[in-house]
Amino acid sequence: MKTHNANREVTKYLSGSFAGFLSGNIYFIPNRLFMPKELHHTACEGRNLQYVGAQLDSLSGGSISFDRESAILSTFGEFIERYSASFQSEHSHILRQGISYRELEKTENVVNFKYLRHYQETQFGQVNFPFARLAPDDPIDWVKGHCLLHNESFYYPAELVFLPYKLSGSQHYWAQTSTGLSAHITADLAMAGGYLECEERNAFSQWWYRQDKIDFIKYDAQTILRECPSEQIRILFANDRVKLDVYDLGEFSNVETVVCFLQFEYKNHPYISIGCSSRFSKEEAITKACLEAYQGIDFAILLCNKEGWIDDAKDDFSKLDEFDKHFAYYNKFLDIRQHVPIYLDLLHNSAGYRDRLVQFPGKVSRFGQAEIQQKATNIKYLLTFDVATSDARHCGYHVYRVVVPGFHLLTGNYNTPFLGFFEENEELFTHIPHPFP
């Protein structure tokens, strides 16, 4: 599907023709006072998806962009990537169900077992921890994907690819996430998007869980405007109705990765929205992270004022079992900000800004086998799984799940953080929930 006619194509499929993805409409969300007038914020929804074979009942998607058609395209793309990932039935030809790692590796390429260890040993001993410890002889379901670095097929647990995944057995071994799901108009762009999301979550996890023993690299809006004099940056950062701060996570990532915090006040209540992005250039990462922070303005206000849903979590973090609750917590209970080094730096360290963007050498600057092998030496496998449904393909979308075994994942459930790829004896900042939306 060509980008320039995305609006026409998406409108056609919204109206109930061949694909019929959406039972509802696409929504154009009005810009609040805090938003630059040039931004377009859209959302969509689909219901009753179980009747067409999905493993879930409903889905939504949302996006923000500098023009209307790009916002529609991105919103529909976010919906389609999650829609496609829920159709395991369309991929039975690459599934191996109910077979152990030890048996499968006798005849097939399988990702090394150590890369399936998403939890630490101490977590399995915690009361009410819901996941079992996987052993090499335990039968599970596997799906075959392509490894970009080895240029060969490898098997990987299906539970970590499809979302959600209905098991052939009854035991779950991991929490499921959407990390690495990406839809785009070409296969390469979809795979690149999935890879970048893996880098983003891996970097954010290391930055958050190690925040009490690292130095922060922080830029204010004036530095961003001076160092990145593009029109899009001007639109985003030359806005005195909000306060924008950007933290550079480049030391934790093979690509440029940043977190953007956006502070604003609404009805005498101080809010903070957050966006995070990995891209192949720092300016692109800053732009995307800031867009996501703007997208979170309405979300922050809505969730903070939602009654009765996280009140019990004020003194019991175990109640925080989804990303929305994590994001809302920092806006609903303001005192928690004073117990987190990142927020203390954000709110009180006005002298901690860098006056130039830090340049990290050796970053991956494009998606491709040769450059990733040369520059991202911590990556041993880069797995790609084509999960597009036939109707997604008919719309012109390519949909992939990209997995980088060994990278840290991020979960919205405070009770089950993915800590398995940190050292067992490393002191991590896990006693307070992250704010990732």
C-alpha positions in Angstrom: 0.0 0.0 0.0 1.5 3.3 -1.0 1.8 5.9 1.8 0.2 8.7 -0.3 -3.1 6.8 -0.7 -3.2 5.3 2.8 -6.2 7.4 3.7 -8.3 6.0 0.8 -7.2 2.5 1.5 -7.8 2.6 5.2 -11.2 4.2 4.8 -12.2 1.4 2.4 -11.3 -1.3 4.8 -13.0 0.5 7.7 -16.2 0.5 5.8 -16.7 -3.2 6.0 -15.3 -4.6 2.7 -12.9 -7.6 2.4 -10.8 -7.1 5.5 -13.5 -5.6 7.8 -11.0 -5.2 10.6 -12.8 -2.6 12.6 -16.3 -2.9 13.9 -16.1 0.7 15.2 -14.7 3.8 13.7 -11.4 5.7 13.6 -11.4 8.6 16.0 -9.7 12.0 15.6 -8.8 13.2 19.0 -9.0 17.0 19.5 -5.7 18.7 20.5 -5.7 20.1 24.0 -4.2 23.5 24.9 -0.8 21.8 25.6 -0.5 20.3 22.1 1.1 21.9 19.1 -1.7 22.6 16.5 0.3 20.8 13.8 -0.1 17.3 15.5 -2.8 14.8 14.6 -3.9 12.3 17.2 -6.0 9.3 16.1 -7.3 6.1 17.6 -9.3 3.1 16.4 -11.0 0.0 17.9 -12.2 -3.4 16.9 -14.6 -5.7 18.7 -15.9 -9.2 18.5 -12.7 -10.4 16.9 -13.1 -13.9 18.4 -15.8 -14.6 15.7 -13.1 -14.3 12.9 -10.7 -16.6 14.7 -8.6 -14.3 16.8 -7.5 -15.3 20.3 -8.9 -12.2 21.8 -12.2 -10.3 21.7 -11.2 -6.6 21.2 -8.3 -4.5 20.2 -7.5 -0.8 19.9 -4.8 1.2 18.2 -3.6 4.8 18.4 -0.9 7.1 17.0 0.1 10.7 16.6 1.8 12.4 13.7 2.5 15.6 11.9 -0.1 14.9 9.2 -3.5 13.3 9.1 -2.8 10.5 6.7 0.4 9.4 8.5 -1.6 9.3 11.8 -4.3 7.1 10.2 -1.7 4.8 8.7 0.2 4.4 11.9 -3.0 3.9 14.0 -4.2 1.2 11.6 -0.8 -0.4 11.5 -0.6 -0.6 15.4 -4.0 -2.3 15.3 -3.0 -4.7 12.5 0.2 -5.8 14.2 -1.7 -6.9 17.3 -4.5 -8.3 15.3 -2.2 -10.5 13.2 -0.3 -11.7 16.2 -3.5 -13.2 17.7 -4.0 -15.6 14.8 -1.9 -18.6 15.6 -4.2 -20.8 13.6 -2.9 -19.3 10.4 0.6 -20.4 11.2 0.1 -24.1 12.0 2.5 -25.1 9.3 5.5 -23.6 11.2 4.4 -24.8 14.7 5.7 -27.8 16.6 3.5 -28.5 19.6 4.1 -30.4 22.7 7.8 -31.2 22.3 10.7 -30.6 24.6 13.8 -28.5 23.9 16.0 -31.6 24.3 14.0 -33.5 21.7 13.6 -30.6 19.2 17.3 -29.8 19.2 18.1 -33.3 17.9 16.7 -32.5 14.5 16.2 -28.7 14.3 18.0 -25.4 15.0 16.8 -24.1 18.3 17.8 -20.9 20.1 20.2 -21.7 22.9 18.3 -22.7 26.1 20.0 -20.0 28.2 18.2 -17.4 26.2 14.8 -18.7 27.4 15.6 -17.7 31.0 13.6 -14.6 31.4 13.3 -14.8 35.2 15.8 -15.2 38.0 15.9 -18.3 40.2 14.8 -16.2 43.2 11.6 -15.1 41.5 10.3 -18.7 41.2 10.4 -19.0 45.0 8.2 -16.0 45.5 4.7 -16.5 46.8 2.0 -16.6 44.1 4.6 -16.3 41.2 2.4 -17.5 38.4 5.0 -19.0 36.0 6.8 -22.4 36.1 10.5 -22.8 35.6 11.1 -24.3 32.2 13.4 -27.4 32.0 14.9 -28.8 28.8 12.6 -31.8 29.1 9.4 -29.9 29.4 7.1 -30.1 26.4 6.1 -26.8 25.0 5.0 -25.3 21.7 7.6 -23.9 19.2 7.4 -21.7 16.1 9.9 -21.5 13.3 11.4 -18.2 12.3 14.3 -16.8 10.3 17.5 -15.6 12.0 18.8 -12.6 10.1 22.3 -13.0 11.5 22.7 -16.8 10.8 20.6 -16.7 7.6 18.9 -19.9 8.9 15.7 -21.1 10.4 15.5 -21.4 14.2 12.7 -22.5 16.6 11.6 -20.3 19.4 8.8 -20.7 22.0 5.4 -19.9 20.4 4.3 -18.3 23.6 6.9 -15.6 23.1 5.8 -14.8 19.5 2.0 -14.9 19.2 -0.1 -12.5 21.4 -2.0 -14.0 23.0 -1.0 -17.6 22.5 -3.4 -20.5 23.3 -1.2 -23.3 24.5 -1.6 -26.9 23.5 -0.8 -27.7 27.1 -1.9 -25.9 30.3 1.3 -24.4 31.7 2.5 -20.8 31.0 6.2 -20.2 31.4 6.4 -16.5 30.6 4.3 -13.3 30.6 3.4 -12.3 27.1 4.3 -8.9 25.6 3.9 -7.0 22.4 7.6 -6.1 22.2 8.9 -6.5 18.6 5.6 -6.5 16.9 5.6 -4.2 13.9 3.5 -3.6 10.8 4.6 -1.6 7.7 4.2 -1.3 4.0 7.4 -3.3 3.3 8.9 -6.3 5.0 12.2 -4.6 5.7 10.5 -1.6 7.3 8.3 -3.9 9.4 11.4 -5.9 10.6 13.4 -2.7 11.3 10.5 -1.4 13.4 10.3 -4.6 15.4 14.1 -4.6 16.0 14.1 -0.9 17.1 11.4 -1.7 19.7 13.5 -4.5 21.1 16.4 -2.1 21.5 14.1 0.5 23.1 12.7 -1.9 25.8 16.1 -3.4 26.5 17.7 0.0 27.0 14.8 1.3 29.1 15.0 -1.8 31.4 18.7 -1.4 32.0 18.3 2.4 32.6 15.4 2.0 35.0 16.6 -1.0 37.0 20.1 0.5 37.4 19.0 4.1 38.0 20.5 4.4 41.5 24.0 3.7 40.3 24.4 5.5 37.0 24.9 9.1 35.8 22.1 10.6 33.8 22.6 12.3 30.5 19.9 14.9 30.2 19.0 17.7 27.7 16.6 20.6 28.0 14.4 21.9 25.2 16.8 24.8 24.4 19.7 22.4 23.7 17.5 20.2 21.5 16.3 23.2 19.5 19.9 24.4 19.1 21.4 21.0 18.2 18.5 19.8 16.0 17.3 22.8 14.0 14.6 21.0 12.0 11.0 22.1 11.5 9.6 19.1 13.3 11.8 19.7 16.3 10.8 23.3 16.4 7.1 22.4 16.4 7.6 19.9 19.3 10.0 21.7 21.5 9.3 25.4 21.1 6.2 25.1 23.3 6.1 27.1 26.5 2.9 25.4 27.6 4.8 22.3 28.6 8.3 21.5 30.0 10.2 18.9 28.0 13.3 17.0 29.2 15.2 14.3 27.2 17.3 11.6 28.7 19.9 9.9 26.5 20.0 6.1 26.9 22.7 5.6 24.2 25.1 3.8 26.6 22.5 1.0 26.9 21.7 0.5 23.3 23.2 -0.4 19.9 21.1 2.4 18.3 20.1 6.0 19.4 17.6 5.7 22.3 16.0 8.5 24.3 13.3 9.0 26.9 11.3 12.2 26.8 9.4 13.5 29.9 6.7 16.1 29.3 5.4 18.1 32.3 2.2 20.1 32.3 -0.4 21.3 34.8 -4.1 20.8 34.3 -6.7 22.0 36.9 -4.0 22.6 39.4 -2.7 19.1 39.1 0.9 18.5 37.9 1.1 15.7 35.3 4.0 13.9 33.7 3.8 12.1 30.4 6.6 9.9 29.0 7.7 8.7 25.6 10.6 6.4 24.6 12.1 5.6 21.3 15.0 3.9 19.5 15.9 5.1 16.0 18.9 5.0 13.7 19.6 8.7 14.3 19.4 10.7 17.5 17.1 13.4 16.0 14.7 10.7 14.8 14.7 9.1 18.3 14.1 12.5 20.0 11.3 13.3 17.6 9.5 10.0 18.1 9.9 10.0 21.9 8.6 13.5 22.1 5.6 12.6 19.9 4.8 9.7 22.2 5.0 12.0 25.2 2.5 14.4 23.6 0.3 11.4 22.8 0.2 10.6 26.5 -1.3 14.0 27.6 -4.9 12.9 27.2 -4.0 9.5 28.4 -2.5 10.8 31.6 -5.5 13.0 32.4 -8.0 10.2 31.6 -6.3 7.5 33.6 -5.5 9.8 36.6 -9.2 10.7 36.9 -10.5 7.2 36.4 -12.2 6.3 39.7 -11.6 3.3 41.9 -9.2 1.3 39.7 -5.8 1.8 41.3 -6.8 3.2 44.7 -5.8 0.0 46.4 -2.4 0.1 44.8 -1.2 3.2 46.7 0.5 1.1 49.3 0.4 -2.3 47.5 2.4 -2.3 44.3 1.3 -5.8 43.6 -2.0 -4.4 42.4 -0.2 -2.8 39.4 -0.7 -5.5 36.9 -0.9 -3.6 33.6 1.0 -0.8 31.8 -1.8 1.7 32.2 -1.7 1.4 35.9 2.0 1.9 36.0 1.7 5.1 34.0 -1.2 6.4 36.0 0.4 5.7 39.3 3.0 8.5 39.0 0.2 11.1 38.2 -2.3 9.9 40.8 0.0 9.5 43.7 2.5 12.4 43.4 4.6 11.6 46.4 6.0 8.5 44.8 8.1 10.7 42.5 10.2 11.7 45.5 11.4 8.2 46.0 12.8 7.6 42.5 16.2 8.9 41.4 15.1 9.6 37.9 12.2 11.7 39.0 14.3 13.5 41.6 16.7 14.4 38.9 13.9 15.4 36.5 12.1 17.6 39.1 14.9 19.1 41.1 18.3 19.0 39.3 18.1 22.1 37.2 21.9 22.2 36.8 22.3 18.7 35.4 21.7 19.5 31.7 24.3 18.8 28.9 24.8 21.7 26.5 25.6 19.5 23.6 24.2 16.2 22.4 26.4 13.3 23.4 27.7 11.3 20.4 28.2 7.6 21.0 30.5 6.0 18.4 29.7 2.8 16.6 25.9 2.9 16.6 23.9 0.8 14.1 22.8 3.3 11.5 20.6 1.1 9.3 18.8 -2.2 9.5 20.8 -5.0 7.9 22.8 -8.2 8.6 26.3 -6.8 8.0 26.0 -3.7 10.1 24.2 -5.4 13.0 26.8 -8.2 13.0 29.7 -5.6 13.0 28.4 -3.1 15.5 25.9 -4.9 17.7 28.2 -7.7 19.0 26.0 -8.4 22.0 23.3 -9.8 19.6 23.7 -13.5 18.9 20.3 -14.1 17.3 18.0 -11.7 15.5 14.8 -13.7 14.9 12.0 -12.6 12.5 8.6 -14.2 12.3 6.1 -13.3 9.6 2.8 -13.2 11.4 0.7 -11.3 8.9 -2.7 -12.7 8.3 -4.1 -13.1 4.8 -6.4 -10.1 5.2 -3.5 -7.9 6.5 -1.5 -8.8 3.4 -4.5 -8.0 1.3 -4.5 -4.5 2.8 -0.8 -4.1 1.8 0.7 -4.6 5.3 3.7 -6.7 6.3 3.6 -7.8 9.9 6.5 -9.3 11.8 7.5 -10.2 15.3 11.2 -9.6 15.9 12.9 -11.2 18.8 16.4 -10.5 20.1 17.1 -13.4 22.6 19.0 -12.1 25.6 17.5 -8.6 25.5 15.6 -7.4 28.6 11.9 -7.3 28.1 9.5 -5.0 30.0 6.2 -6.0 31.6 3.3 -4.0 33.0 2.9 -6.4 35.8 4.9 -5.3 38.9 4.8 -8.9 40.2 6.6 -10.5 37.3 9.4 -8.3 36.0 11.8 -9.9 33.4 15.0 -10.0 35.4 16.5 -13.2 34.0 19.2 -11.6 31.9 20.6 -9.5 34.8 23.2 -11.0 37.1 21.6 -12.9 40.0 23.5 -11.0 42.6 23.1 -7.6 41.0 21.3 -5.0 43.2 18.4 -3.7 41.0 16.0 -0.9 41.5 12.9 -3.1 41.6 11.1 -1.9 44.8 9.2 0.9 43.0 7.2 0.4 39.8 8.4 1.8 36.4 6.2 4.4 34.7 6.4 3.0 31.2 3.1 3.5 29.4 
